[in-house]
């Protein structure tokens, strides 16, 4: 090898498109300000380098060769001689004052110089990172910013968290006209010097004199400067997490980054999990633990999260967005992968592509993002990526998708069953799959057989494969994890007053929609026959227990009214979504209708015919 010839260090395969994109966003004048502080032999090699505009970092370590890091690989610079003390000292002479966090900057630029010290405090190495203000780097969450939601950004180092919140500060201050205060601990968001970089738009910048006092400056920003938005980079201590909660509780929008690759990592960090509601260990009583089929000690969310939404930055332009952090945390603690949106930015067109991911199963070997979701339409059903999500989005690290149970979180499963003749293939859309939560599967199989639905209905012990959940109402109340997991997947829960064959038969009939609506004459006759079959099965079961199904008892009235209260107070009003109740006797339907209109002032509509008549509660008020 000739002296002075560049040596390319083996790295990952070249990503020329990404490198070209970074080069197009680089301000050459600002980049030259960083190159000028480097030792002469390094400076000369970079000044004429063909990939100069793609530069990400320069690493200078005593006794080693200087390294330039580009988007598509690392390269050794210079004349082949290792760096000495004079090289390090010459570089430090041109660097501004190094703070307590061992970081410095260059006036009116976004570059960051981080130093490595020996035991005596002397500098033996430094990392010079190129800072860029990139417009459009926050387009993936524009809708969240406009809504006023507090957003937490997570991701590995170098994935663009600081660049994103810098662009967010510009968008909120210039495009939305909000009063934004940036708490800039290392002058990395607004650049070094007393005058902030134009990259933060009209945002005001508060510098932090000592990194350990960042939490005090956060509170000071709210108390003294009446902001509508507070932005901070790298929340890393318990005091800073508490300060963020205080600010959020005062009605101020918070935008922040935190140490952690995923939401699950943050949950396991005892110092920072308060940002997403905290985790507390709850000891259950013997009866409750036996009913849930879990250990007596379980993990639950302690309180409301500080941030309404969370973003996992998988790679530049590839983000996973949790639209409801509370639901996501509850789902994770229950042992399931939460519902997220996979958002990608097309580097050529700038268009944002959104793909819902409902959590749960895994793609088979050889599957792909496009094969699972097509060209970009909405996803139907509880399907998911499993461990292949990160590979699809370009991250080589491990993924927690479909692997949450390995982390120690446990969740109850329904009793396994396999006597139904319907196919067990979860991709078969013609089969209705029921997740029986703490129900006797033998009784359910008898009901399915009596209705002659063996080829249409199957029981499953995997919630992610189910079409609906069937459970006793009293047990659903205590299963917070089940309610949140079902809601995240858009899955209905059919709650019964008691676990009896008549009730199971009616619920099965309601789930399958055997009501004759929107069908041809032949189909309506077939549906009526199915409904009659369900009534016959229920009547046969009732005769076996000595009960007259045509009579309405006080218990039935209480059951019908309680069903309305649960539906309205837990689903219709909080989540603004319509709910269909179970089929009822005509007199009970009248009682339910009166309760809905008189007490809750909500509208409703009746659907179904004959024994399948039921009420659908709408999320619109009477007179609206």
C-alpha positions in Angstrom: 0.0 0.0 0.0 1.4 3.4 -0.9 2.0 5.9 1.8 -0.9 8.3 2.3 -3.3 6.1 0.4 -6.7 6.0 2.1 -7.6 2.8 3.9 -11.3 1.8 3.9 -12.4 0.0 7.0 -14.8 -2.9 6.4 -18.3 -1.8 7.1 -21.9 -2.6 6.2 -22.9 -2.6 2.5 -22.9 0.9 0.9 -26.1 2.9 1.1 -25.5 5.3 -1.7 -29.0 6.8 -1.7 -28.8 7.6 2.0 -25.3 9.1 1.6 -26.4 11.2 -1.4 -29.4 12.5 0.6 -27.1 13.6 3.5 -24.8 15.3 1.1 -27.6 17.3 -0.4 -28.6 18.6 3.1 -25.1 19.7 4.1 -24.2 23.4 4.5 -20.6 23.4 3.1 -19.6 26.7 4.9 -20.6 25.3 8.3 -18.8 22.0 7.5 -15.6 23.9 6.7 -15.8 25.5 10.2 -15.6 22.0 11.7 -12.8 20.8 9.4 -10.7 23.9 10.1 -10.2 22.9 13.8 -8.7 19.5 12.9 -5.0 18.8 12.8 -3.4 20.0 9.5 -2.8 16.5 8.0 -6.4 15.5 8.8 -7.7 18.8 7.6 -6.0 18.5 4.3 -7.2 15.0 3.6 -10.8 16.0 4.3 -10.8 19.4 2.4 -10.4 17.7 -0.9 -12.2 14.4 -0.1 -14.8 13.4 -2.7 -17.2 12.3 0.0 -16.7 15.4 2.2 -20.3 16.5 2.2 -21.4 13.0 3.4 -19.2 13.3 6.6 -20.8 12.3 9.8 -18.0 12.3 12.4 -14.3 12.5 12.8 -12.6 10.4 15.5 -9.2 11.5 16.9 -7.6 9.2 19.5 -4.1 9.5 20.9 -1.8 6.9 19.4 -4.2 5.8 16.7 -5.0 6.7 13.1 -7.7 9.4 12.5 -11.0 8.0 11.3 -13.7 9.7 9.2 -17.2 8.2 9.4 -19.4 8.5 6.4 -23.0 7.3 5.8 -21.7 4.4 3.8 -18.7 3.4 5.9 -15.6 4.5 7.8 -12.3 5.6 6.3 -8.8 6.1 7.8 -7.3 9.5 7.0 -3.9 11.1 6.9 -0.4 9.9 6.1 -0.6 6.6 8.0 1.1 8.0 11.2 -0.8 7.8 14.5 -1.9 10.9 16.3 0.4 12.4 19.0 -0.1 14.9 21.9 0.6 17.8 19.6 -2.2 16.9 17.2 -4.7 16.6 20.1 -3.6 19.9 21.6 -3.8 21.8 18.3 -7.4 20.6 17.9 -8.3 21.6 21.4 -6.8 25.1 21.0 -9.5 25.9 18.4 -12.4 24.3 20.3 -14.6 26.5 22.5 -14.9 26.0 26.3 -15.6 22.3 27.2 -18.5 22.0 29.7 -19.1 19.7 32.5 -20.6 17.1 30.2 -17.2 17.0 28.2 -18.9 18.7 25.2 -18.1 21.8 23.3 -19.2 23.5 20.1 -18.3 26.0 17.4 -20.0 29.4 17.5 -23.2 29.8 15.4 -23.0 26.2 14.2 -24.6 22.9 15.2 -21.4 20.8 15.3 -20.5 19.0 18.5 -17.1 18.2 19.8 -17.0 15.6 22.6 -13.7 14.8 24.5 -12.3 11.7 26.2 -10.1 12.4 29.3 -7.6 10.3 31.1 -7.6 9.8 34.9 -5.8 13.1 35.4 -8.3 15.1 33.3 -6.1 15.4 30.2 -7.8 15.1 26.8 -6.7 11.9 25.0 -9.3 11.8 22.3 -12.2 13.6 20.8 -15.2 13.0 18.5 -16.2 15.8 16.2 -19.8 15.3 15.0 -21.3 17.2 12.1 -24.5 19.0 12.9 -27.1 19.6 10.2 -30.5 21.4 10.3 -32.6 19.2 8.1 -36.0 20.6 7.0 -38.6 17.8 6.7 -36.9 15.5 9.3 -40.0 15.8 11.5 -42.7 15.3 8.8 -43.5 11.8 10.2 -45.1 13.3 13.3 -46.6 16.6 12.0 -50.1 15.4 12.8 -49.1 14.8 16.5 -47.5 18.2 16.7 -50.6 19.9 15.3 -52.8 18.1 17.8 -50.9 19.5 20.8 -49.9 16.0 22.1 -46.7 15.6 24.1 -44.3 13.4 22.2 -41.4 11.3 23.5 -38.7 10.3 21.0 -36.7 7.1 21.6 -33.8 5.6 19.6 -30.2 4.5 19.5 -27.4 7.1 19.3 -27.0 8.6 15.8 -30.4 7.9 14.6 -31.4 11.6 14.4 -33.2 12.4 17.7 -31.6 15.8 18.2 -32.1 16.7 14.5 -35.8 15.8 14.7 -36.5 17.9 17.8 -34.6 20.8 16.3 -36.9 20.7 13.3 -39.9 20.2 15.6 -38.9 23.5 17.4 -38.8 25.3 14.0 -42.2 23.8 12.9 -44.0 24.7 16.1 -42.6 28.2 16.4 -42.7 29.3 12.7 -45.5 27.3 11.1 -47.9 26.9 14.0 -47.0 30.2 15.8 -46.6 28.7 19.3 -44.5 30.0 22.1 -41.6 27.5 22.2 -38.8 27.3 24.8 -35.9 25.0 24.1 -33.9 23.9 27.1 -30.5 23.3 25.5 -28.1 21.5 27.9 -25.2 21.0 25.6 -26.0 23.7 23.0 -26.6 20.9 20.6 -30.1 21.9 19.6 -29.6 25.6 19.1 -25.8 25.6 18.4 -22.9 27.0 20.4 -22.8 30.7 21.3 -25.3 33.2 22.7 -27.2 33.6 19.4 -29.3 30.5 18.5 -28.9 28.8 15.1 -31.6 29.6 12.6 -32.5 25.9 12.6 -34.7 26.3 15.6 -36.8 29.0 14.0 -38.4 31.5 16.3 -38.0 29.3 19.4 -36.3 30.8 22.5 -33.3 29.0 23.8 -32.4 28.6 27.5 -28.9 27.3 28.1 -28.1 25.1 31.1 -24.9 26.2 33.0 -24.4 22.7 34.7 -25.8 19.5 33.2 -26.9 18.3 36.6 -29.3 21.2 36.9 -31.3 20.6 33.7 -34.4 19.8 35.8 -34.2 23.2 37.5 -34.0 25.0 34.1 -37.0 23.0 32.9 -39.2 24.2 35.8 -37.8 27.8 35.4 -38.8 27.8 31.8 -42.4 27.2 32.7 -42.5 29.5 35.7 -40.8 32.5 34.1 -41.5 32.5 30.3 -45.1 31.2 29.8 -44.3 28.8 27.0 -46.9 26.7 25.2 -44.3 24.2 24.3 -41.1 23.0 26.1 -38.5 21.1 24.2 -35.6 19.2 25.8 -33.0 16.7 24.7 -31.9 13.6 26.6 -34.0 13.2 29.7 -31.7 10.9 31.7 -32.4 11.2 35.4 -35.3 10.7 37.8 -35.4 14.4 38.7 -35.7 15.4 35.0 -38.5 12.8 34.6 -40.3 14.4 37.5 -39.8 17.9 36.1 -41.2 16.7 32.7 -44.3 15.3 34.5 -44.8 18.6 36.4 -44.6 20.5 33.1 -47.1 18.2 31.4 -49.5 18.5 34.3 -49.6 22.2 33.8 -51.0 21.9 30.3 -47.7 22.6 28.5 -46.9 20.5 25.4 -43.7 18.5 26.0 -41.3 17.4 23.3 -38.4 15.3 24.5 -35.9 12.6 23.8 -34.9 9.9 26.3 -32.3 7.1 26.6 -33.8 3.9 25.3 -34.2 2.1 22.1 -37.8 1.0 22.5 -40.8 1.6 24.8 -40.1 -1.7 26.4 -36.5 -0.6 27.3 -37.9 2.5 28.9 -40.3 0.4 31.0 -37.4 -1.6 32.4 -35.5 1.6 33.4 -36.6 2.4 37.0 -35.4 6.0 36.7 -37.3 6.9 33.6 -40.4 4.6 33.4 -42.3 7.4 35.2 -42.3 9.1 31.7 -44.8 6.5 30.5 -46.8 6.0 33.7 -44.4 4.0 35.8 -44.6 0.3 36.7 -45.8 -1.0 40.1 -45.9 -4.5 41.4 -49.4 -5.5 42.6 -50.1 -8.4 44.9 -53.4 -10.2 44.2 -55.5 -12.1 46.5 -55.7 -15.9 46.2 -59.1 -15.9 44.5 -58.2 -13.1 42.1 -54.9 -14.8 41.1 -56.7 -18.1 40.6 -59.3 -16.4 38.5 -56.8 -14.6 36.3 -54.6 -17.7 36.2 -51.5 -15.7 37.0 -49.0 -15.4 39.8 -50.0 -13.4 42.9 -47.6 -10.7 42.1 -48.2 -8.9 38.7 -47.0 -5.7 37.1 -49.4 -2.9 36.3 -49.1 0.8 35.1 -48.9 3.0 38.2 -50.4 6.2 36.8 -51.1 8.3 33.7 -48.1 8.8 31.3 -46.4 12.1 31.0 -46.3 11.8 27.2 -49.4 11.0 25.1 -47.5 9.6 22.2 -44.1 7.9 21.8 -41.9 7.4 18.8 -39.3 4.7 18.3 -36.8 5.9 15.7 -35.7 2.6 14.1 -33.7 4.4 11.4 -33.6 7.7 9.6 -37.0 8.0 7.9 -38.3 4.8 9.6 -40.3 5.4 12.8 -42.7 3.3 14.9 -45.4 5.5 16.5 -47.4 4.7 19.6 -50.4 6.9 19.4 -51.6 6.1 22.9 -48.7 5.5 25.4 -51.1 4.4 28.2 -52.7 1.6 26.1 -49.3 0.6 24.7 -47.8 0.2 28.2 -50.8 -1.8 29.5 -50.5 -4.1 26.5 -46.8 -4.6 27.0 -47.3 -5.4 30.7 -50.0 -7.9 29.7 -47.4 -9.7 27.5 -48.4 -8.5 24.0 -46.9 -6.4 21.3 -48.8 -3.1 21.3 -50.6 -1.5 18.4 -48.3 0.9 16.5 -48.1 2.8 13.3 -45.0 2.1 11.1 -44.2 5.4 9.3 -41.7 5.8 6.6 -40.5 8.8 4.6 -40.0 8.5 0.9 -36.6 10.1 0.2 -37.5 10.8 -3.4 -41.0 12.3 -3.1 -41.0 13.3 0.6 -44.4 11.5 1.0 -45.2 9.9 4.4 -46.3 6.3 4.3 -48.3 5.0 7.3 -48.9 1.3 7.9 -50.9 0.2 11.0 -49.4 -2.8 12.9 -51.8 -4.5 15.3 -49.3 -6.6 17.1 -49.3 -10.4 17.7 -48.1 -13.0 15.3 -45.1 -13.4 13.1 -44.5 -13.3 9.4 -43.5 -16.7 8.1 -39.9 -17.1 6.8 -39.5 -15.3 3.5 -42.4 -12.9 4.3 -41.9 -9.2 3.7 -43.4 -5.9 4.6 -45.0 -5.5 1.2 -46.3 -9.1 1.2 -48.1 -8.5 4.5 -49.5 -5.1 3.9 -49.6 -4.6 0.2 -48.9 -1.2 -1.2 -50.1 0.9 1.7 -53.8 0.1 2.5 -55.3 -0.3 5.9 -54.6 -3.5 7.8 -57.4 -5.8 8.8 -57.2 -8.4 11.5 -54.7 -9.1 14.3 -51.6 -9.7 12.2 -48.0 -8.6 12.9 -44.4 -8.7 12.0 -42.8 -10.7 14.7 -39.0 -10.5 14.8 -38.7 -9.5 11.2 -39.9 -5.9 11.7 -36.4 -4.5 12.3 -34.9 -6.4 9.4 -37.6 -4.9 7.1 -37.0 -1.4 8.3 -33.2 -1.6 8.1 -32.1 -2.2 11.7 -29.9 -5.1 12.4 -30.5 -5.1 16.1 -32.7 -7.4 18.1 -36.4 -6.7 18.2 -38.9 -7.2 21.0 -41.8 -7.8 18.6 -43.5 -11.0 19.4 -40.8 -11.7 22.1 -42.2 -9.8 25.1 -42.8 -12.9 27.1 -39.1 -13.6 27.1 -38.5 -10.4 29.2 -40.4 -11.7 32.2 -43.9 -10.3 31.6 -46.5 -13.1 31.8 -50.1 -13.3 30.7 -52.9 -15.8 31.1 -53.9 -18.0 28.2 -57.2 -19.5 27.5 -57.5 -23.3 28.0 -56.3 -25.0 24.8 -58.9 -26.8 22.8 -58.9 -28.5 19.4 -62.2 -30.4 18.9 -63.8 -28.0 16.4 -63.5 -29.1 12.8 -62.9 -25.6 11.4 -59.4 -25.0 10.1 -56.7 -23.8 12.6 -55.0 -21.8 9.9 -55.0 -18.2 11.3 -54.9 -16.8 7.8 -58.3 -18.4 6.9 -60.7 -15.5 6.9 -63.8 -17.7 6.6 -63.4 -19.0 10.2 -64.6 -17.0 13.2 -62.1 -17.5 16.1 -63.2 -17.0 19.7 -60.9 -16.3 22.6 -62.7 -17.8 25.6 -61.5 -15.8 28.6 -61.7 -18.1 31.7 -64.7 -20.0 30.2 -65.3 -23.8 30.2 -64.2 -24.8 26.7 -66.1 -28.1 27.0 -69.4 -26.2 27.3 -68.5 -23.9 24.5 -67.8 -26.9 22.2 -71.2 -28.3 23.1 -72.9 -25.0 22.1 -70.9 -24.9 18.9 -72.0 -28.5 18.1 -75.6 -27.8 18.9 -75.7 -24.9 16.5 -73.9 -27.0 13.9 -71.2 -24.4 13.5 -68.1 -26.7 13.7 -67.0 -25.6 10.3 -67.4 -21.9 11.0 -66.2 -21.4 14.6 -63.1 -22.4 16.3 -61.7 -21.6 19.8 -58.2 -20.2 20.2 -55.9 -19.6 23.1 -54.0 -16.9 21.2 -55.6 -13.5 21.5 -53.8 -12.2 18.5 -55.5 -14.8 16.3 -59.0 -14.2 17.6 -61.9 -12.5 15.9 -63.7 -11.7 19.2 -63.4 -12.3 23.0 -66.1 -14.1 25.0 -66.1 -13.7 28.7 -68.2 -13.3 31.9 -68.7 -9.6 32.7 -67.4 -9.8 36.2 -64.2 -11.3 35.0 -63.7 -8.7 32.2 -63.9 -5.9 34.8 -60.8 -7.2 36.6 -58.9 -8.0 33.4 -57.5 -4.6 32.5 -54.9 -6.1 30.2 -57.6 -7.9 28.2 -59.6 -4.7 27.7 -56.6 -2.7 26.5 -55.2 -5.5 24.3 -58.6 -6.1 22.7 -59.1 -2.3 22.1 -55.6 -2.0 20.6 -56.6 -4.7 18.1 -60.1 -3.4 17.4 -61.5 -6.6 18.8 -65.0 -6.8 20.3 -65.5 -8.3 23.8 -68.9 -10.1 24.3 -69.6 -10.1 28.1 -72.1 -12.5 29.7 -73.9 -12.1 33.0 -73.4 -15.8 33.8 -71.7 -18.7 32.1 -74.6 -20.8 30.9 -75.5 -22.6 27.7 -78.5 -20.3 26.9 -76.3 -17.2 27.3 -73.5 -18.7 25.3 -75.8 -19.7 22.5 -77.2 -16.2 22.3 -73.8 -14.6 22.4 -72.6 -17.0 19.6 -75.6 -16.0 17.5 -74.8 -12.3 18.0 -71.2 -12.6 17.2 -71.9 -14.4 13.9 -74.6 -11.9 12.9 -77.3 -14.4 12.3 -80.0 -11.7 12.0 -81.1 -11.5 8.4 -80.1 -7.9 7.9 -78.9 -6.8 4.4 -79.5 -10.2 2.8 -81.4 -11.7 0.0 -84.6 -13.6 0.6 -82.8 -16.9 0.5 -80.1 -15.7 2.8 -82.7 -14.2 5.2 -84.5 -17.5 5.3 -81.2 -19.3 6.0 -80.3 -16.8 8.8 -83.8 -17.2 10.3 -83.2 -21.0 10.3 -79.9 -20.4 12.0 -81.5 -18.1 14.6 -84.2 -20.7 15.2 -81.5 -23.3 15.7 -79.8 -21.1 18.3 -83.1 -20.6 20.1 -83.7 -24.3 20.1 -80.2 -25.0 21.5 -80.7 -22.4 24.2 -84.2 -23.8 25.0 -82.8 -27.3 25.1 -80.1 -26.1 27.5 -82.7 -24.3 29.6 -84.9 -27.3 29.8 -81.9 -29.3 31.0 -81.6 -26.8 33.9 -85.3 -26.5 34.5 -85.4 -22.8 33.4 -88.2 -21.2 31.2 -86.4 -19.0 28.7 -89.6 -17.1 27.8 -89.9 -15.6 31.3 -88.1 -12.4 32.3 -86.8 -12.4 35.8 -85.6 -9.5 37.9 -82.1 -10.8 37.4 -82.5 -10.5 33.6 -83.7 -6.9 34.0 -80.6 -6.1 36.2 -78.4 -7.9 33.7 -79.8 -5.9 30.7 -79.5 -2.5 32.4 -76.0 -3.2 33.8 -75.0 -4.2 30.2 -76.0 -0.7 29.1 -74.1 1.0 31.9 -70.9 -0.9 31.2 -71.1 -0.2 27.4 -71.8 3.5 27.8 -69.4 4.3 30.6 -66.5 2.1 29.5 -66.7 2.3 25.7 -69.2 4.7 24.1 -68.4 7.9 26.1 -64.6 7.4 26.8 -63.7 6.1 23.3 -66.6 7.6 21.2 -67.4 4.4 19.5 -70.7 2.6 18.9 -71.5 -0.6 20.8 -73.9 -3.4 20.0 -75.6 -5.1 22.9 -76.7 -8.7 23.2 -80.1 -9.8 21.9 -82.9 -9.3 24.5 -86.6 -9.8 25.1 -88.8 -7.0 23.7 -89.6 -5.7 27.2 -85.9 -5.7 28.1 -85.1 -3.8 24.9 -87.6 -1.1 25.9 -86.0 -0.8 29.3 -82.5 -0.5 27.8 -83.7 2.1 25.3 -85.3 4.2 28.1 -82.1 4.1 30.1 -80.0 5.1 27.0 -82.1 8.1 26.1 -83.3 9.3 29.5 -80.2 9.0 31.6 -77.4 9.2 29.2 -79.1 11.3 26.5 -77.6 9.1 23.7 -79.0 8.0 20.5 -79.5 4.3 19.5 -80.8 2.1 16.8 -82.3 -1.4 16.8 -80.9 -4.1 14.6 -81.7 -7.8 14.0 -85.0 -9.6 13.7 -86.9 -12.0 15.9 -84.8 -13.5 18.7 -81.8 -11.6 17.3 -83.2 -8.1 18.0 -80.7 -6.0 19.8 -79.7 -2.4 20.4 -76.7 -0.5 19.0 -75.7 2.5 21.2 -74.4 5.4 19.1 -71.8 7.9 20.3 -74.1 10.9 19.4 -76.3 12.7 21.8 -80.0 13.2 21.5 -80.7 16.4 19.6 -77.2 16.8 18.2 
